[in-house]
Amino acid sequence: MGWALLFACLGAALTRRFPQRTRHSVALVLAAWAAWNGPASPGHWLGLAFQSPSLVSMLLLALAYGRMVFAESVAPPAHSSTHMPVVGFGVVVGSLLLLDLLAVWPGSLYAWGFGPAALVLALAVSLLPAVTSGFTFSLYRPEVWVAPTALLLFAATRLPTGNVWDALIDPWLWLFLVGLLLRAVFHRRSAV
């Protein structure tokens, strides 16, 4: 499903200058192709190389797809730096998991993700933006609802692998978050 969402977003992005019906049709055809079972599907090969996207990535892709396909009815959000603490947290968690992969510490942070303590801690940290915003839900503030929703889905399904870190972050999402953080740093430096 994650690769199908990625291909739907790709189709919607490539056809953004076309009418809404065309964007939606191209996105659905590409999503169906990616979801097809077997070696004729790009999702098959991407799954072999990269496993599956995290639940957070899937929710963000679904949000991006909705914004691209239904652009006439959904206005784009104004640029805001309120999501930077969440981006920074994602970069830190991804970096710690990368260092764990490289066996920098004596223990294993990734293995800790299979236990219930990691889920409880991740859920508590993911609820901080919601608490500070007064529990206001908005599609334009994904930092408030994406991670808690992904963790609740993970708790119900244990997808994608049974490890809480795989539900929260994947290598592509980590690279995207690093890019957002670097862009914010460069914008701040150029403004000074």
SVG drawing of the C-alpha trace seen along z (x, -y; Angstrom):
<svg xmlns="http://www.w3.org/2000/svg" viewBox="-13 -40 44 52">
<polyline fill="none" stroke="black" stroke-width="0.4" points="0.0,0.0 2.9,-2.4 4.4,-2.0 0.9,-2.5 0.5,-5.8 4.0,-6.9 3.1,-6.2 -0.3,-7.9 1.5,-11.0 4.1,-10.8 1.2,-10.6 -0.6,-13.5 2.6,-15.6 3.5,-14.8 0.0,-15.8 -0.6,-18.8 -1.3,-21.1 -4.0,-18.8 -7.7,-18.9 -8.6,-17.2 -10.2,-14.2 -7.0,-13.5 -4.8,-13.9 -7.0,-11.5 -7.1,-8.9 -3.4,-8.9 -2.7,-8.6 -5.1,-5.7 -3.7,-3.8 -0.1,-4.2 -1.3,-3.2 -3.0,-0.1 0.2,0.8 2.3,0.4 -0.1,2.5 -0.2,5.3 1.2,8.5 4.2,10.0 7.3,9.0 5.4,6.8 4.8,4.3 7.3,1.7 6.1,2.1 7.5,5.7 11.0,4.5 10.9,1.5 9.7,3.8 12.6,6.1 15.1,3.2 13.6,1.0 11.0,3.2 8.0,0.9 7.5,-2.8 6.8,-3.6 3.2,-4.3 4.1,-8.0 5.4,-8.1 2.1,-6.5 0.0,-9.1 2.1,-12.0 1.8,-10.5 -2.0,-10.2 -2.1,-13.9 0.1,-15.0 -2.0,-13.1 -5.2,-14.7 -3.6,-18.1 -2.3,-17.5 -5.5,-15.9 -8.0,-18.1 -6.1,-21.3 -9.2,-23.3 -11.0,-22.5 -8.0,-22.5 -6.0,-25.6 -2.2,-25.2 -1.0,-26.0 1.0,-29.0 4.7,-28.2 5.1,-27.7 8.1,-26.9 5.9,-25.3 6.7,-21.8 10.5,-22.3 10.6,-20.6 8.9,-17.5 11.3,-17.5 14.2,-17.9 13.0,-15.0 12.6,-12.8 16.1,-13.7 17.5,-12.8 15.6,-9.5 16.7,-8.6 20.3,-9.5 20.3,-7.4 18.9,-4.5 21.6,-4.9 24.3,-4.9 22.7,-1.8 22.8,-0.2 26.5,-1.0 26.9,0.6 28.2,-2.5 26.6,-1.7 27.0,1.5 23.2,2.1 20.6,2.1 18.1,-0.8 16.4,0.9 15.8,4.1 14.3,2.0 11.5,1.0 10.0,4.5 9.0,3.9 6.0,2.1 8.1,-0.5 9.2,-2.0 5.6,-2.3 4.5,-4.0 7.5,-6.4 7.0,-7.2 3.2,-7.8 3.9,-10.1 6.5,-12.1 4.2,-12.2 1.4,-13.7 3.4,-16.7 2.6,-18.8 -1.1,-18.0 -0.9,-19.0 0.8,-22.3 -1.7,-23.2 -4.7,-22.5 -5.7,-19.3 -6.8,-21.2 -6.9,-19.0 -6.0,-20.5 -5.0,-18.9 -2.5,-21.7 -0.7,-20.7 0.3,-17.1 2.9,-17.4 0.0,-17.2 -1.8,-14.1 0.4,-12.0 2.7,-10.4 0.0,-9.6 -2.3,-8.2 0.6,-6.0 1.3,-4.7 -2.3,-3.9 -2.4,-2.0 0.8,-0.3 -0.6,0.8 -3.7,2.2 -1.9,3.9 1.9,4.1 2.6,3.0 5.0,2.8 7.3,5.1 6.3,5.2 9.0,2.6 7.8,-0.8 10.7,-2.5 9.7,-1.1 6.3,-2.5 7.6,-6.0 10.6,-6.5 12.2,-5.0 15.4,-6.0 13.6,-8.0 11.5,-9.9 14.7,-10.5 16.5,-12.0 13.4,-14.2 13.4,-15.4 17.2,-16.2 16.5,-18.2 13.7,-20.1 16.0,-20.9 18.8,-22.0 16.5,-24.2 15.2,-25.8 18.7,-26.5 19.8,-28.0 16.6,-30.2 17.3,-31.4 20.9,-32.2 20.0,-34.1 17.4,-36.1 20.0,-37.3"/>
</svg>
